[in-house]
Amino acid sequence: MSIPRDALQAAADAHGTPLYVYDAAELDAALARVRDAFGDARVYYAMKANPNLTLLRRLHAAGVGFECVSAGELARAEHIGAAGANILVNGPAKSEAEYAAGARLGATFIVDRAEEVSLLPPASRALVRVNPALAVSTHDHLATGAAGSKFGVTLEQAPRVLDALRAAGHDALGLHVHIGSAIRDAGDFTAAFGRLTDLRERTGPLTVLDAGGGWGLDADLHGIAREARHAAQAFGAELWVEPGRYLVARAGQLLTRVVGTKHTGRNFVLVDAGMTELLRPMLYGAVHPVAPLWSAPDQQAWDIAGPACESGDVLARDVPLPTPERGHLLAFAEAGAYGAAMSSTYLTRSRPAEVLCEGDQWTLVRRRETPQDVWAAEE
Ligand SMILES: *Cc1c(COP(=O)(O)O)cnc(C)c1O
């Protein structure tokens, strides 16, 4: 944790909890690691990981483009001034509004099924998403490149869809592959890229190979980059990548305050954040590192549970902690990706505030919602 404990404590006191804290230095460092590994590949940030406008503006200023999967995300991209070659429109079931917004912004479309060829705006730039039919090393809900997944066209169909795009007057730039999220084994990427390069004889040379994202935080980035570059070279194509989680996960932590403890055969520490603020443990069985911001001599294992009336609302199990007391703070690390982005107003909970730390400068980058914000659209 690079932000000092007393600064985190002060932020929680000033802004309340649950609180998302982002570290600008860590965001910059993650982007630097991506650029170091992938060289001059064009980087599109998968906005769904964390759409906070301040983070988007910082990435935009650093020359990063955006992969958008909804009309709302396209509106965010437009709002911060991104356009044209800096925007990808993706998704398995795009709406008319999404095609229209993409066309207006001059974005590049990722075609997910053959039928889309006739739905694209005239003379669109397009990539074809290929499903490499692979089993990958991640949670089932995070795998997108398996046979039978809803994403992409088959390896068999892909060359024909490229031809159909050209015949319909579109600019068929090349192929796209994204096999899932939080993938630790670089071999999964090697296998996926290998299946794509097997298509080379049928596709001929291409302008772009988009290698997607999905890199686990501890994945061998240089190894993945080497394989992606080989695949792009096989097509004579330039390489694009779409990291989401990798860019923002480590930059974010979730601060939550201890409400109390309870012993039911297990030791529970109850905190003021839960599934409504951090859904990943419940949705994917995700394990986030947890740091207590207090010290005490003795330690035992605690389950950390949230306030929701749902028995699945447990953020972590068997975490060794010094004896907790009401008011103590816990920091859930690696929470910058799919944390705030997946927070919900279930139970009329107000979504948390978000602050950005840059050196000793703290900026509120999203205010805490009020109950009135939550019901505003019902009045
Ligand atoms: C979600 C997604 C990404 C980013 O995935 P991460 O695991 O966050 O890196 C990239 N490309 C596509 C098509 C996606 O759906």
The ligand as a Tripos MOL2 file, in Angstrom:
@<TRIPOS>MOLECULE
LIG
   15    15     1     0     0
SMALL
NO_CHARGES

@<TRIPOS>ATOM
      1 C1        -14.0610   -6.7910  -20.2250 C.3       1 LIG1
      2 C2        -13.3360   -6.7410  -21.5000 C.ar      1 LIG1
      3 C3        -12.0040   -6.3280  -21.5270 C.ar      1 LIG1
      4 C4        -11.2170   -6.0370  -20.2930 C.3       1 LIG1
      5 O1        -11.0700   -7.1730  -19.4930 O.3       1 LIG1
      6 P1        -10.1510   -7.0820  -18.2040 P.3       1 LIG1
      7 O2        -10.2010   -8.4480  -17.6360 O.co2     1 LIG1
      8 O3        -10.7480   -6.0580  -17.3130 O.co2     1 LIG1
      9 O4         -8.7910   -6.7080  -18.6840 O.co2     1 LIG1
     10 C5        -11.3920   -6.2040  -22.7590 C.ar      1 LIG1
     11 N1        -12.0440   -6.4930  -23.9000 N.ar      1 LIG1
     12 C6        -13.3170   -6.9310  -23.9070 C.ar      1 LIG1
     13 C7        -13.9610   -7.2510  -25.1840 C.3       1 LIG1
     14 C8        -14.0060   -7.0650  -22.7170 C.ar      1 LIG1
     15 O5        -15.2680   -7.5110  -22.7170 O.3       1 LIG1
@<TRIPOS>BOND
     1     1     2 1
     2     2     3 ar
     3     2    14 ar
     4     3     4 1
     5     3    10 ar
     6     4     5 1
     7     5     6 1
     8     6     7 2
     9     6     8 1
    10     6     9 1
    11    10    11 ar
    12    11    12 ar
    13    12    13 1
    14    12    14 ar
    15    14    15 1
@<TRIPOS>SUBSTRUCTURE
     1 LIG1         1 GROUP 0 **** ****
